[in-house]
Amino acid sequence: MPQPNWIELTGVVNMRDVGGMVTDAGDVVRDHRLLRSDNLQDLPADSVRVLLDEYHLTDVVDLRTFVEVAKEGDGPLRSVSQVRHHHFTLYLEDTDESGIPAAEKALPWETDEKSRRPVNGESHGPGHDEFWSQHYLKYLATRPDSVLAALHAISASEGAAIVHCAAGKDRTGTIVGLALKTVGVRDDEVIADYAASAERVPRILERLRNKPAYAANLRDKTVAQQSPQADTMRLMLEALESTYGGVHPFLERHGWTTADTERMRRKLLT
């Protein structure tokens, strides 16, 4: 199983290339096709240049909410004319069409987090892995439009595509995991890639606690609470299998076609 292919650039702490993963049929995901990352807001000019010149970056798939985008503002890649930007929120209640400015709203996931807070000193609700796997399945159930749009953006990109959110572990992990499964990457490799972000959680928290969109939400969060674990992704894949028959039947239910799978295979494998 390949080790995480970290991309060490100033301005991010959780960026890596998923190239090198192996499918059930023995095909190998190629390098410089699909990258995953935490927030791109702090990339300096030299890091942007590396992404453009060495990775041939052409597309950014931004999974942050309207709230985050409004509070954090545009990042440096927004001014690069040859890079296409795709913004897809994974929260049903997240919209820029309400009468309340996005920058004044709470983060959408805070509602789900309240269900896990201790009452009278006792924890209640699902455990860590079950909570997060259910959270990711909620993305799929409530925003299949954004899920498929993100996958289409990846498969249609001419050069490298970067998928990112804030930390690069939950929303990013879900979409990247689905992209890898559409071309048949082995479950154990998808799970290991998801869990690899745990290594960077201390640095992720240090970084995001200084950001206006996340500071209050992360004030009392621990590394253990925020660290992705293998069983979370395993539970999600098992739930997709038991509920829909697997990743492909789920996607096909929402309009994904054999031609779409072949385009993703051309993007990632050939």
C-alpha positions in Angstrom: 0.0 0.0 0.0 1.5 3.4 -1.0 2.5 5.8 1.7 0.8 9.3 1.6 2.4 11.4 -1.1 2.5 14.6 0.9 3.0 17.9 -1.0 4.9 20.2 1.3 4.1 23.7 0.3 4.1 26.9 2.3 0.5 27.9 3.1 -1.1 24.4 3.5 -0.5 21.6 5.9 -2.6 18.7 4.5 -2.0 18.6 0.8 -1.2 15.3 -1.0 -1.3 13.6 -4.4 -3.4 10.4 -4.5 -1.4 9.0 -7.3 0.0 5.5 -6.8 -3.2 3.9 -5.5 -4.1 0.5 -7.0 -7.5 -0.7 -8.3 -9.0 -4.1 -7.9 -8.1 -4.8 -11.5 -4.4 -3.8 -10.9 -4.5 -0.4 -12.6 -2.6 2.4 -10.9 -3.8 6.0 -10.3 -1.4 8.3 -12.0 0.5 11.1 -10.2 -0.5 14.8 -10.7 -4.1 14.0 -11.6 -6.0 14.4 -8.4 -4.7 16.3 -5.3 -6.5 16.9 -2.0 -5.9 19.7 0.4 -6.9 21.9 3.3 -7.9 25.5 2.7 -5.9 27.2 -0.1 -6.3 30.8 1.3 -2.8 31.2 2.5 -0.8 30.0 -0.5 2.0 32.4 -1.3 3.1 33.2 -4.9 5.9 30.5 -4.9 3.5 27.8 -3.8 1.0 28.8 -6.5 3.8 28.6 -9.0 4.7 25.1 -8.0 1.1 24.0 -8.4 1.0 25.5 -11.9 4.4 24.5 -13.2 5.0 21.2 -11.6 1.5 19.8 -11.2 -0.1 21.6 -14.1 -3.1 22.6 -12.0 -6.1 23.5 -14.0 -9.1 23.1 -11.6 -10.0 23.8 -8.0 -13.0 22.0 -6.5 -13.9 24.1 -3.4 -16.2 22.2 -1.0 -16.5 25.0 1.6 -19.8 26.5 2.6 -21.0 29.9 1.6 -20.4 30.9 5.2 -16.8 30.0 5.0 -16.2 31.6 1.6 -17.8 34.8 2.9 -15.8 34.9 6.1 -12.5 33.9 4.5 -12.6 35.8 1.2 -11.0 34.9 -2.1 -7.7 33.0 -2.1 -4.7 33.7 -4.4 -5.7 31.0 -7.0 -8.8 33.0 -7.8 -6.7 35.5 -9.6 -5.0 32.9 -11.8 -6.9 33.0 -15.2 -5.9 29.5 -16.3 -7.4 27.8 -13.2 -11.1 27.0 -13.2 -12.9 27.2 -9.9 -15.9 25.0 -9.0 -17.8 25.7 -5.7 -20.1 23.0 -4.4 -21.6 23.0 -0.9 -22.4 19.7 0.7 -24.9 21.1 3.2 -28.6 21.3 2.2 -29.2 24.3 4.5 -26.2 26.2 3.1 -27.3 28.8 0.6 -26.4 32.3 -0.6 -30.0 33.1 -1.4 -31.4 33.9 2.1 -31.9 37.3 3.5 -29.1 36.9 6.0 -25.6 37.6 4.8 -23.5 34.4 4.7 -20.8 36.0 6.8 -23.3 36.5 9.7 -24.5 32.8 9.8 -23.2 29.9 11.9 -21.3 27.1 10.3 -23.9 24.5 9.1 -22.3 21.5 10.9 -22.6 23.1 14.3 -26.2 21.7 14.5 -25.0 18.1 14.1 -22.2 18.7 16.7 -24.7 19.7 19.4 -26.1 16.2 19.3 -22.8 14.8 20.7 -22.3 17.3 23.5 -22.4 15.8 27.0 -25.5 16.3 29.1 -25.0 16.3 32.9 -21.5 15.1 32.3 -22.5 12.1 30.3 -21.9 11.7 26.6 -24.8 10.7 24.4 -25.4 10.1 20.7 -23.3 8.0 18.3 -19.6 7.3 18.9 -16.8 8.9 16.9 -16.8 6.6 13.9 -20.5 6.2 13.6 -21.1 10.0 14.0 -18.7 10.9 11.2 -19.8 8.2 8.8 -23.4 9.3 9.3 -22.3 12.9 8.7 -20.6 12.0 5.4 -23.6 9.9 4.3 -25.8 12.9 5.0 -23.7 14.8 2.4 -24.6 12.1 -0.2 -28.3 11.9 0.8 -29.0 15.7 0.9 -26.6 17.1 -1.7 -26.2 14.4 -4.4 -26.3 17.3 -6.9 -23.1 18.7 -5.4 -21.5 15.3 -5.1 -22.0 14.4 -8.8 -21.0 18.0 -9.9 -17.7 17.7 -7.9 -17.0 14.3 -9.5 -17.8 15.7 -13.0 -15.4 18.6 -12.4 -12.6 16.2 -11.4 -13.1 14.0 -14.4 -13.3 16.9 -16.9 -10.2 18.7 -15.6 -7.4 18.9 -18.2 -4.5 19.0 -15.7 -4.4 18.4 -12.0 -7.5 19.0 -10.0 -7.4 20.0 -6.3 -10.3 19.1 -4.1 -10.3 21.0 -0.8 -12.5 22.2 2.1 -11.2 23.7 5.3 -9.2 20.9 6.9 -9.0 18.7 3.8 -10.2 15.6 5.7 -14.0 15.3 6.0 -15.7 16.8 2.9 -12.6 16.4 0.9 -12.1 12.8 2.1 -15.7 12.0 1.1 -15.5 13.3 -2.5 -12.0 12.0 -3.1 -13.0 8.6 -1.7 -15.9 8.5 -4.1 -13.7 9.5 -7.1 -11.3 6.7 -6.2 -14.1 4.2 -5.8 -15.6 5.1 -9.2 -12.4 3.8 -10.9 -12.2 0.7 -8.6 -9.5 1.6 -6.1 -9.3 -1.0 -3.4 -11.2 -0.3 -0.2 -8.2 -0.6 2.0 -6.3 2.1 0.0 -9.3 4.5 0.1 -9.6 3.9 3.8 -5.9 4.4 4.4 -5.8 7.6 2.4 -8.8 9.0 4.3 -7.1 8.2 7.7 -3.8 9.7 6.7 -5.0 13.2 7.5 -4.9 12.3 11.2 -1.1 12.8 11.0 -1.7 16.5 10.2 -4.6 17.3 12.5 -2.5 19.1 15.2 -1.2 21.4 12.4 -4.6 21.8 10.9 -6.1 22.9 14.2 -3.3 25.3 14.8 -3.8 26.9 11.4 -7.6 27.1 11.5 -7.9 28.4 15.0 -6.4 31.6 13.7 -9.1 31.9 11.0 -12.3 34.0 11.4 -14.6 31.3 10.0 -13.3 28.6 12.4 -11.8 30.1 15.5 -14.9 30.0 17.7 -16.0 26.5 16.5 -12.6 25.0 17.2 -11.8 26.7 20.5 -12.6 23.6 22.6 -12.0 20.9 20.1 -9.3 18.3 20.8 -7.0 16.5 18.3 -8.7 13.2 19.1 -12.2 14.6 18.3 -11.0 16.0 15.0 -8.8 13.1 13.8 -10.1 10.9 11.0 -10.0 7.2 11.8 -10.0 4.2 9.4 -13.3 2.8 10.8 -15.2 5.9 9.8 -14.5 5.5 6.1 -15.0 1.7 6.4 -18.4 2.3 7.9 -19.4 4.7 5.2 -18.3 2.3 2.4 -20.2 -0.6 4.1 -23.3 1.6 4.4 -23.2 2.5 0.7 -22.9 -1.2 -0.1 -25.7 -2.3 2.2 -28.1 0.5 1.3 -27.4 1.0 -2.4 -25.3 -1.9 -3.5 -22.1 0.1 -3.7 -20.8 3.4 -4.9 -21.8 3.0 -8.5 -25.4 2.2 -7.9 -25.7 5.2 -5.6 -24.2 7.5 -8.2 -26.3 5.9 -11.0 -29.4 6.6 -9.0 -28.6 10.3 -9.4 -27.7 10.3 -13.0 -24.1 9.0 -13.2 -23.5 7.0 -16.3 -21.1 4.4 -17.7 -19.7 7.1 -19.9 -19.0 9.2 -16.7 -17.1 6.3 -15.2 -15.0 5.9 -18.3 -14.2 9.6 -18.3 -13.0 9.3 -14.7 -10.9 6.3 -15.6 -9.3 8.2 -18.5 -8.6 11.1 -16.1 -7.1 9.1 -13.2 -5.7 5.9 -14.8 -4.6 6.5 -18.4 
